[in-house]
Amino acid sequence: MINIETNRLMLSPLQQQHWPLFLRLHTDPQIVALCFDVPPQDMIRQKFAARLKPWTPDSDNWLGLVVADKVTGAELRVTGLQLQDGVAEVGYLFLPEFCGKGYAAESLQGLINWATDTQQINRYQALVTEGNTASEKVLTKCGFVLKQIVPSAHNIGGKYFADHIYQMQLQR
């Protein structure tokens, strides 16, 4: 079983009991405002079910992880990656009450360290919606570089936003 530990955090596989967290992260207007329109609950359930599947480097599904505070046990966010053609796309959603404490960068760096050390992954990518400066700061802090801007790629609330594509390649 995958268990990733950082100084303050524990990352472990998403499980059935994490449904309330997953649902909130996909429906809270403050969280999704710069990510996507709130999808119907049946679509969220399908996405959740897909992230419960066992992950291997050869699988098409996402590795879904819950990030929790090691001391309090508080669940802070979900994160994960999907591997395709040797590139791991990383993603994360964070509860707003835990923002600004460095948890996002710490958990992303923990995920990258684990993936590099145990799965020999050295190429990473992330997609951020234009205007989501907090996510962009997390990515740059972890070594990602903005490689491409795709104008009007994303429609949220009837407004078009560019997609910012960040990449990072580590030397082995």
N, C-alpha and C positions, 0 to 999 in steps of 0.2 A: 504494500500500500504506500502511496506517495504521501510523505509528510515532510514539509519544508519548514525549517525554523530559521528565523532571523533574530536579531537582538531582542525585539519586543513582540514579534508576531509568530503565529503558527498558521501555515497554509496546509489545508487538508482537503480531500476530495468532497465535493458537493454531495449531499445525501438528502433523502426524502424529507427529513425534518427541517431542511433549510428552505422549504417552499415559501414560508412567510417572508423571509429576507429577500429571496429571489423576486417574489411578486412585488414587494415594495420598491426594490431597485429598478423595476421595469414600469412602475406606474406612478411614482411620486413625481409631480410636475417639476419640482426643484432639481431632481436628479436627471431627468430625461430631457429637460429643456434644450440642451445643446447636443443631444444624441439622436433622438428619434421621436416620432409621435407615439403616444401610448398605444400599443397594439391591443387587439382583443385578448381577453384572458385565455381563450383556447390556444392562441398562438404562443402566449407566454408559457403555458403548460407544455406545449410541444417542445419549445426551446429548452425548458427545464428538464424534461424527460431525456432529451438528446444529450444533455450535459451530465446525466447520471450514468451513462454508458461507460464501461471501462475504457480507459484510454491507453493506446500504445502508439509509438511513433508511426506505425503503418495505418492507423485508423483515420478515417475522414472526419471524425467528430472532434469537438472541442474538449480539451482537458478543463473541466470546471473545478475550481477551488474556492473554498471559503477562507477568508482571512480573518483571524481572531486575535485579540489581544491575549498574550500569554499569561498575564497576571489576572485580569478580570474575566477572561473568557468571552468578552463582548465580541459579537460578530460585526465586523466593520465593513466588509465589502465582499464581492466576488471578483475573481480574476481568472485568467487562464490563457490558453494558447491553442491554436490549431496549426498543425504542420502540413504544408503543401509544397511539394517540389523543393524540399530542403529549407524552406523559409517558414519560420514560426511567426504567425500573426498573433500578437498579444492584444488583450482587451481587458477592461476592468470597469466596474461601476462601484461607486463609493457612497456610503451614507453621509449626508451633508454634516451631521453633527461630529464627524470624525475628520473632517477636512482641515487642512492647515497645520497638521501635527507631524508631517513627514511620513505618515503611514503608507501613502500611495507609492512614493519612490522606494521606500524600504521593501514593500511587498513585491513590487515589480522587479527590483534588483535581486531579491531572493529567488523569484521565479526564473529569471534569466540565469543566475548562477547555477541553480539546480539543472535547468535544461542544458546548459553548456557542459557542466561537469558529468552528468549522468546519461544524457541523451546525445551528446556530441553535436548539439545544434549550435551553429555560430552565426546564423543570419536571422535577423528579426525585422518585423515590420509592424506598424500600427497606423490606424486610420483615425484621424481626429476631425470633427466637424469644425469648420471655421468659427472662431469666436470662443472656442473652449480653451482659453489660455491656461487654465489650471492643468489640464491634461497635457498640453504642450510643454509646460514647465517640467512636469514629472518626466516626460520622455527625454527632454534635453538633459535633465539632471542625471538620467541613467545612460546617457551616451548616444541617444538617437539623434539623427540629423534630418531636417526637412528636405525631402528629395523631390517632391512633386506636389503641385496644387492643381486639383481638377475643379474648374469653375462650375457652379450651379449643378453640383453632383447629387445634392441631398435636399429633399423638401421636408421641412419641419414646420408644422402649423401654417402651411400655405406660403412659406417663404423659402427661397432657394439659398443654399449655403454651399461653399466650396468644401471639398474634402482635402485635407492636408495629410499627405502620406509621408510618414517618418520611417527611416530605416537605420539599421545598425548592423555592422559586420564585425565580429570579433576574430582576432588572430588566434589560431590554435598553436 
